[in-house]
Amino acid sequence: MTARTDGNLPGPRSVPPSSRTIISLHVGLDFTVAPALRERLIDVLDRGTDLLILDLSHVTPCDAAGLAVLIGTQRRAGLLGITMRLVAPSFPVSKVLGATGLERNFTICSDLSGALAPERHEPAGRPPAPGGAVGEPPPDRLACSPPLLASR
C-alpha cells in the first residue's frame, strides 16, 4: 500500500506505511534547518516504509549539521530495517560527502530511476527493499521546503 500525502504535511499523523517514500529536499542541508529536518525524517521513518529515497539535487548549502542529519537518518533507517538511498546530490553535497569519505556509507544514485531499481548491495549489507515491479503502486512523494519545516 502507498500512502498519499499532499506537500503540506501538517505534522505527525497516522497513515498506512508506504513501500517507498521519496523526499525531495529544496532547502539547505545545514545548521539552519537541521533540527526541523531531523524531526521530519524521524516522523517519516516512524510511519513506516521499506525504502526511503532522499533527492538532494536541489540542496545548495551543506555543512556538518546537515551531514549529521543524513548519518542519523541512515542509522535509524537501518535499525528499523529500512533501506535509504540518496539521489543526485548537488555539487555542494557531493563535495562534502567526498571530502569526509562519507560517500562510502550511503547508496548514492545518479537519478530517481536508479534509486527505485532493485540493488544487489547496500552499504549496510541489507537486502534492498522490494518494489519497482510492474503493477506496484507509485511511491509516497513528499517535498521538504522551508514552509513545510516551519509548520512543525
The 8 nearest C-alpha neighbors of each residue, nearest first, counted from 0:
[[1, 17, 2, 18, 136, 16, 15, 135],
 [2, 0, 17, 139, 138, 136, 18, 3],
 [1, 3, 17, 139, 15, 16, 14, 4],
 [4, 2, 139, 1, 5, 140, 138, 17],
 [5, 3, 2, 6, 141, 8, 139, 140],
 [4, 6, 7, 8, 3, 141, 140, 142],
 [5, 7, 142, 8, 141, 4, 147, 143],
 [6, 8, 5, 9, 147, 4, 146, 150],
 [7, 9, 10, 6, 5, 147, 4, 11],
 [10, 8, 7, 150, 151, 11, 147, 12],
 [11, 9, 8, 151, 12, 150, 39, 42],
 [12, 10, 42, 13, 9, 8, 39, 46],
 [13, 11, 14, 10, 46, 9, 8, 42],
 [12, 14, 15, 11, 46, 16, 45, 10],
 [15, 13, 12, 16, 2, 46, 17, 3],
 [14, 16, 2, 17, 13, 0, 1, 46],
 [17, 15, 47, 48, 46, 14, 2, 18],
 [18, 16, 1, 48, 2, 19, 0, 139],
 [17, 19, 49, 48, 1, 50, 16, 0],
 [20, 18, 50, 138, 17, 48, 49, 139],
 [19, 21, 139, 51, 138, 140, 52, 50],
 [22, 20, 52, 140, 53, 141, 51, 139],
 [21, 23, 141, 53, 142, 54, 52, 140],
 [24, 22, 54, 142, 53, 143, 25, 21],
 [23, 25, 143, 26, 55, 54, 142, 22],
 [26, 24, 144, 57, 58, 143, 23, 27],
 [27, 25, 24, 144, 58, 28, 145, 143],
 [28, 26, 60, 58, 59, 29, 61, 25],
 [27, 29, 65, 61, 60, 58, 26, 62],
 [30, 28, 65, 62, 61, 64, 27, 31],
 [29, 31, 64, 33, 32, 65, 62, 28],
 [30, 32, 29, 33, 34, 27, 28, 64],
 [31, 33, 30, 35, 34, 36, 29, 28],
 [32, 34, 30, 36, 35, 29, 65, 37],
 [35, 33, 37, 36, 32, 38, 30, 31],
 [36, 34, 38, 37, 32, 33, 148, 39],
 [35, 37, 39, 33, 38, 34, 32, 40],
 [36, 38, 34, 40, 35, 39, 68, 33],
 [39, 37, 41, 35, 36, 40, 42, 34],
 [38, 40, 36, 42, 41, 37, 35, 43],
 [41, 39, 43, 37, 42, 38, 36, 44],
 [42, 40, 38, 44, 43, 39, 45, 37],
 [41, 43, 39, 45, 40, 44, 46, 38],
 [44, 42, 40, 46, 41, 45, 39, 47],
 [45, 43, 41, 47, 46, 42, 40, 48],
 [44, 46, 42, 47, 43, 41, 48, 79],
 [47, 45, 43, 44, 16, 42, 14, 48],
 [48, 46, 16, 45, 44, 17, 43, 49],
 [49, 47, 17, 18, 16, 50, 19, 20],
 [48, 50, 18, 81, 128, 19, 82, 51],
 [49, 51, 19, 82, 128, 48, 81, 83],
 [52, 50, 83, 20, 21, 19, 82, 84],
 [51, 53, 21, 84, 83, 85, 20, 22],
 [52, 54, 85, 22, 86, 23, 21, 55],
 [53, 55, 23, 86, 56, 22, 85, 24],
 [54, 56, 88, 58, 57, 24, 87, 86],
 [55, 57, 89, 88, 87, 54, 58, 86],
 [58, 56, 25, 55, 89, 59, 24, 26],
 [59, 57, 27, 55, 26, 56, 25, 89],
 [58, 60, 27, 91, 57, 61, 89, 26],
 [61, 59, 27, 28, 29, 91, 58, 62],
 [60, 62, 28, 29, 92, 65, 91, 27],
 [61, 63, 29, 65, 64, 66, 28, 60],
 [64, 62, 66, 65, 67, 29, 61, 30],
 [65, 63, 67, 30, 29, 66, 62, 33],
 [66, 64, 28, 29, 68, 62, 67, 63],
 [65, 67, 63, 69, 68, 64, 70, 62],
 [66, 68, 64, 70, 65, 69, 71, 63],
 [67, 69, 65, 71, 66, 70, 37, 72],
 [70, 68, 66, 72, 67, 71, 73, 65],
 [71, 69, 67, 73, 72, 68, 66, 74],
 [70, 72, 74, 68, 73, 69, 67, 75],
 [71, 73, 69, 75, 74, 70, 76, 68],
 [72, 74, 70, 76, 71, 75, 69, 77],
 [75, 73, 71, 77, 72, 76, 70, 78],
 [74, 76, 78, 72, 77, 73, 71, 79],
 [77, 75, 81, 73, 79, 74, 78, 72],
 [78, 76, 80, 74, 79, 75, 81, 73],
 [77, 79, 75, 76, 80, 74, 81, 73],
 [78, 80, 76, 77, 81, 75, 44, 45],
 [81, 79, 77, 78, 76, 82, 49, 125],
 [82, 80, 76, 49, 79, 77, 50, 83],
 [81, 83, 50, 51, 128, 49, 127, 76],
 [84, 82, 51, 52, 50, 73, 81, 76],
 [85, 83, 52, 106, 107, 53, 51, 114],
 [84, 86, 107, 53, 52, 54, 108, 106],
 [87, 85, 54, 108, 110, 109, 88, 107],
 [88, 86, 109, 56, 110, 55, 108, 89],
 [89, 87, 55, 56, 92, 93, 86, 90],
 [88, 90, 56, 92, 91, 58, 93, 55],
 [89, 91, 93, 92, 94, 88, 59, 56],
 [92, 90, 94, 93, 89, 59, 61, 60],
 [91, 93, 95, 89, 94, 90, 88, 61],
 [94, 92, 90, 96, 95, 91, 88, 97],
 [93, 95, 91, 97, 92, 96, 90, 98],
 [94, 96, 98, 92, 97, 93, 99, 91],
 [97, 95, 101, 93, 102, 99, 94, 98],
 [98, 96, 100, 94, 95, 99, 102, 93],
 [97, 99, 95, 96, 100, 94, 101, 93],
 [98, 100, 101, 96, 97, 95, 102, 94],
 [101, 99, 97, 102, 98, 96, 103, 104],
 [100, 102, 96, 103, 104, 99, 97, 105],
 [101, 103, 96, 104, 100, 105, 97, 107],
 [104, 102, 101, 105, 100, 122, 106, 96],
 [105, 103, 101, 102, 122, 106, 123, 100],
 [106, 104, 102, 103, 107, 122, 84, 85],
 [105, 107, 84, 85, 121, 122, 108, 104],
 [108, 106, 85, 86, 105, 84, 109, 87],
 [109, 107, 86, 114, 110, 113, 87, 85],
 [108, 110, 87, 86, 113, 107, 111, 114],
 [111, 109, 113, 108, 112, 86, 87, 114],
 [110, 112, 114, 113, 86, 115, 109, 108],
 [111, 113, 115, 114, 110, 116, 108, 109],
 [114, 112, 116, 111, 110, 115, 108, 109],
 [113, 115, 111, 112, 108, 116, 84, 110],
 [114, 116, 112, 113, 131, 111, 117, 130],
 [117, 115, 113, 114, 112, 131, 118, 130],
 [116, 118, 127, 115, 119, 129, 131, 128],
 [119, 117, 120, 127, 116, 121, 126, 114],
 [118, 120, 117, 121, 127, 126, 125, 124],
 [121, 119, 118, 124, 122, 126, 125, 127],
 [120, 122, 124, 123, 125, 106, 126, 127],
 [123, 121, 124, 104, 105, 106, 120, 103],
 [122, 124, 121, 125, 77, 104, 105, 120],
 [125, 123, 121, 122, 120, 126, 127, 119],
 [126, 124, 123, 121, 127, 120, 82, 122],
 [125, 127, 128, 124, 121, 120, 119, 118],
 [128, 126, 118, 117, 129, 125, 82, 121],
 [127, 129, 49, 50, 82, 130, 126, 117],
 [130, 128, 127, 131, 117, 49, 18, 50],
 [131, 129, 132, 128, 135, 18, 117, 115],
 [130, 132, 115, 116, 135, 133, 129, 117],
 [131, 133, 130, 135, 134, 129, 136, 116],
 [132, 134, 135, 131, 136, 130, 137, 116],
 [133, 135, 132, 136, 131, 137, 130, 0],
 [134, 136, 133, 132, 131, 137, 130, 0],
 [137, 135, 1, 134, 138, 0, 18, 131],
 [138, 136, 135, 139, 1, 19, 131, 140],
 [139, 137, 19, 20, 140, 1, 136, 21],
 [138, 140, 20, 2, 3, 1, 19, 21],
 [141, 139, 21, 20, 138, 22, 142, 4],
 [140, 142, 22, 21, 6, 23, 139, 143],
 [141, 143, 23, 22, 6, 24, 144, 140],
 [144, 142, 24, 147, 25, 23, 141, 148],
 [143, 145, 25, 147, 146, 26, 148, 142],
 [144, 146, 148, 147, 149, 26, 143, 25],
 [147, 145, 149, 148, 144, 150, 143, 7],
 [148, 146, 150, 144, 145, 149, 143, 7],
 [149, 147, 145, 150, 146, 35, 151, 144],
 [148, 150, 146, 147, 151, 145, 35, 144],
 [151, 149, 147, 148, 146, 9, 10, 8],
 [150, 149, 10, 148, 9, 147, 35, 39]]
